[in-house]
Amino acid sequence: MPHVTVDGCRLHYRLDGAEDAPPLLLIHAVGVDLGMWAPQADRFAGRFRVLRYDHRGHGGSDVPVGAYSLDRLGRDAVGLLDALGIARTHVAGLSMGGMVALWLGIHAPDRVDRLVPCCTTAYAGGAAVWDPRIAAVQAGGMAALADGVIERWFTPGFRKRAPGTIAGVRQTLLGTSPEGYAGCCAAIRDMDQRDAIGRIAAPTLVISGAHDAGTPPERGREIAAAVPGAQFLALDAAHIANIEQPDAFGAAVEDFLG
């Protein structure tokens, strides 16, 4: 597995597509890994140089001890781009990945061509929402959260018609480091980008899941209203829209990136 080291943390990454194709950075949600993008990876690699990576605390990346910050996760992404010699890239991120994507649009505008924050929010509710989740995973591991996460992430209809996909996501969740999950939950807890997203200058498409209870479409519309010129799209999905509606999601992103 290829890795780069950013500030002492080894990050696992994967590159697909032609070396001379336009770069596209895909940033995954908390609790899973770069495999979350499997429904779109081959499709996107036909037109882009697709870069996926595992957040610190996830997948094949290191698991530093302690709470992380969104700034830390954002600087991980910049450090990865630096290590791979990628000066500018399209960026798409979902859930926590969307929060990192927004961070890049705010704090590293020279690195971002077009921006696609998905099923995400500029503020996720703070300690009242996230401290209980951190406490639960610290006490009972990922098994304490898996059922609730799956219910929030996918509509009942999708869970019924795609049991194999659901089983695979559950397996990835259960295999995630509890320490890494808690560390990233702290980053989400402490994040508040509401006053900063208006500075994003990159052309932006905000995608939401119409049935997403965790980051409902209203949060996506708020981002789109704050970012100058941003577009908004709601898909017939819950939180992990790229898995529940893979073709519609892939087509929307490709159409926007051009």
C-alpha positions in Angstrom: 0.0 0.0 0.0 1.4 3.4 -0.9 1.8 5.9 1.9 3.1 9.4 2.4 4.1 10.9 5.8 2.5 14.2 6.8 3.7 15.7 10.1 4.8 12.3 11.3 1.5 10.5 10.3 1.6 7.9 7.5 -1.4 8.4 5.2 -2.5 5.6 2.9 -3.6 6.7 -0.6 -4.5 5.4 -4.0 -4.1 6.9 -7.5 -6.1 5.8 -10.5 -6.5 7.1 -14.0 -4.1 8.5 -16.6 -1.1 10.4 -15.2 -1.8 13.4 -17.4 -5.5 13.6 -16.6 -6.9 16.4 -14.5 -6.6 15.6 -10.8 -9.6 14.8 -8.6 -9.3 14.4 -4.9 -12.0 12.3 -3.2 -12.3 12.6 0.6 -14.3 10.0 2.6 -16.7 10.1 5.5 -15.8 9.4 9.2 -15.9 5.7 10.0 -15.1 4.2 6.6 -12.1 4.5 4.3 -11.2 5.3 0.7 -13.2 2.3 -0.4 -16.3 4.4 0.1 -15.7 5.8 -3.4 -15.6 2.4 -5.1 -19.0 3.1 -6.9 -17.5 6.0 -8.7 -13.7 5.3 -8.8 -13.6 3.5 -12.2 -16.0 5.9 -13.7 -14.1 9.0 -12.6 -10.7 7.4 -13.5 -11.8 7.3 -17.1 -11.6 11.1 -17.2 -9.5 12.2 -14.1 -6.4 11.3 -12.2 -8.3 10.1 -9.1 -6.6 10.5 -5.7 -8.2 8.8 -2.7 -6.8 8.5 0.8 -7.6 7.3 4.3 -8.0 10.0 6.9 -5.6 9.7 9.9 -7.2 7.2 12.3 -8.9 5.3 9.4 -8.1 2.4 7.0 -4.5 1.9 6.2 -3.3 5.3 7.7 -1.7 5.7 11.2 -3.9 6.3 14.3 -2.3 9.1 16.3 -3.5 9.3 19.9 -5.8 12.1 21.0 -8.4 14.4 19.5 -7.9 15.7 16.0 -9.0 19.1 14.6 -10.5 20.0 11.2 -7.4 22.1 10.6 -5.3 19.0 11.2 -7.4 17.0 8.7 -7.2 19.8 6.2 -3.5 20.1 6.5 -3.2 16.3 6.0 -4.9 16.8 2.6 -2.6 19.6 1.6 0.4 17.6 2.8 -0.7 14.7 0.6 -1.0 16.9 -2.4 2.4 18.4 -1.7 4.0 15.0 -1.4 2.5 13.8 -4.7 3.4 17.1 -6.6 -0.3 18.0 -7.3 -0.5 21.8 -7.4 -4.3 22.1 -8.1 -7.1 19.6 -8.1 -10.9 19.3 -8.2 -12.1 18.3 -4.7 -15.1 16.2 -3.7 -15.8 15.2 -0.1 -18.7 13.6 1.6 -19.8 14.1 5.2 -16.6 14.7 7.2 -14.9 14.7 3.8 -17.1 17.5 2.8 -16.1 19.5 5.8 -12.5 19.0 4.8 -13.4 20.0 1.3 -14.9 23.2 2.6 -11.8 23.8 4.7 -9.6 23.5 1.5 -11.8 25.9 -0.3 -11.4 28.4 2.5 -7.8 27.9 3.6 -6.1 26.6 0.4 -8.0 28.3 -2.4 -4.9 28.1 -4.7 -5.1 24.3 -4.6 -8.8 23.9 -5.5 -10.2 24.1 -9.1 -13.8 23.0 -8.5 -15.4 22.0 -5.2 -18.1 19.4 -4.5 -19.0 19.2 -0.8 -21.6 16.4 -0.3 -24.0 15.5 2.4 -22.3 17.8 4.8 -22.6 20.9 6.9 -20.6 23.9 8.0 -21.5 23.2 11.7 -22.4 19.8 13.1 -24.0 20.6 16.5 -21.0 20.8 18.8 -20.4 18.9 22.0 -24.1 18.1 22.7 -24.1 15.9 19.6 -20.6 14.5 19.5 -19.5 14.0 23.1 -22.0 11.2 23.7 -20.8 9.5 20.5 -17.2 9.8 21.5 -18.0 8.4 24.9 -20.0 5.5 23.4 -17.2 4.4 21.1 -14.6 4.8 23.8 -16.6 2.6 26.1 -18.0 0.0 23.7 -15.9 0.2 20.5 -17.4 0.5 17.0 -20.0 -2.2 17.7 -21.7 0.2 20.0 -22.5 2.6 17.1 -22.7 0.5 14.0 -26.4 -0.2 13.9 -27.3 3.4 14.5 -24.8 4.6 11.9 -26.2 2.3 9.3 -29.7 3.4 10.0 -28.7 7.1 9.6 -26.6 6.5 6.5 -29.1 4.7 4.3 -32.8 4.7 3.7 -34.9 1.7 4.8 -35.6 0.8 1.1 -31.9 0.8 0.2 -31.0 -1.3 3.3 -33.6 -3.8 2.2 -32.7 -4.1 -1.5 -28.9 -3.9 -1.1 -28.0 -6.2 1.9 -24.6 -7.0 0.4 -23.6 -3.4 0.1 -24.9 -2.7 3.7 -22.9 -5.7 5.0 -19.7 -4.4 3.4 -20.2 -0.9 4.9 -20.9 -2.4 8.3 -17.7 -4.5 8.1 -15.7 -1.4 7.3 -17.3 0.5 10.2 -16.5 -2.4 12.6 -12.9 -2.5 11.4 -12.3 1.2 12.0 -10.1 2.1 14.9 -12.2 3.4 17.8 -9.4 5.8 18.7 -9.3 7.1 15.1 -13.1 7.4 15.0 -13.2 9.3 18.3 -10.3 11.5 17.2 -12.2 12.5 14.0 -15.5 13.0 15.9 -13.7 15.6 18.0 -12.7 17.4 14.8 -16.4 17.4 13.7 -17.5 18.5 17.2 -15.2 21.5 17.3 -15.8 22.6 13.7 -17.7 25.8 12.8 -17.1 27.1 9.3 -20.4 29.1 9.0 -18.7 32.5 9.0 -15.9 31.4 6.6 -17.5 29.6 3.8 -18.5 32.9 2.1 -14.8 33.3 1.3 -14.8 30.2 -1.0 -14.1 31.4 -4.5 -14.0 28.0 -6.3 -17.0 27.0 -8.5 -19.0 24.9 -6.1 -21.7 22.2 -6.4 -23.3 21.2 -3.1 -25.0 17.8 -3.1 -27.3 16.6 -0.4 -29.4 13.5 0.3 -33.1 14.4 0.3 -33.6 11.9 3.2 -30.5 12.7 5.1 -31.3 13.1 8.8 -27.8 13.9 10.0 -26.9 16.6 7.5 -30.3 17.4 6.0 -30.8 19.2 2.7 -31.3 22.5 4.7 -27.7 22.4 5.7 -26.6 21.9 2.1 -28.8 24.8 1.0 -27.2 27.0 3.6 -23.8 26.2 2.2 -24.9 26.9 -1.3 -26.5 30.2 -0.3 -23.3 31.3 1.5 -20.8 30.4 -1.3 -21.0 32.9 -4.1 -22.4 31.3 -7.3 -22.8 27.8 -5.8 -25.2 25.3 -7.2 -27.3 22.9 -5.2 -28.6 19.4 -5.9 -30.6 17.0 -3.7 -30.5 13.2 -4.6 -33.0 10.6 -3.6 -30.8 9.2 -0.8 -29.9 9.4 2.8 -26.5 10.3 4.1 -24.0 8.3 2.0 -25.6 9.4 -1.3 -22.7 8.2 -3.5 -23.4 4.6 -2.5 -27.2 4.8 -2.4 -27.4 6.7 -5.8 -24.1 5.8 -7.4 -25.1 6.6 -11.0 -26.9 9.9 -10.3 -24.1 11.0 -8.0 -21.4 10.1 -10.5 -23.2 11.9 -13.4 -23.8 15.0 -11.3 -20.2 15.3 -10.4 -18.9 14.6 -13.9 -21.3 17.1 -15.4 -20.2 19.8 -12.9 -16.5 19.2 -13.3 -16.9 19.2 -17.1 
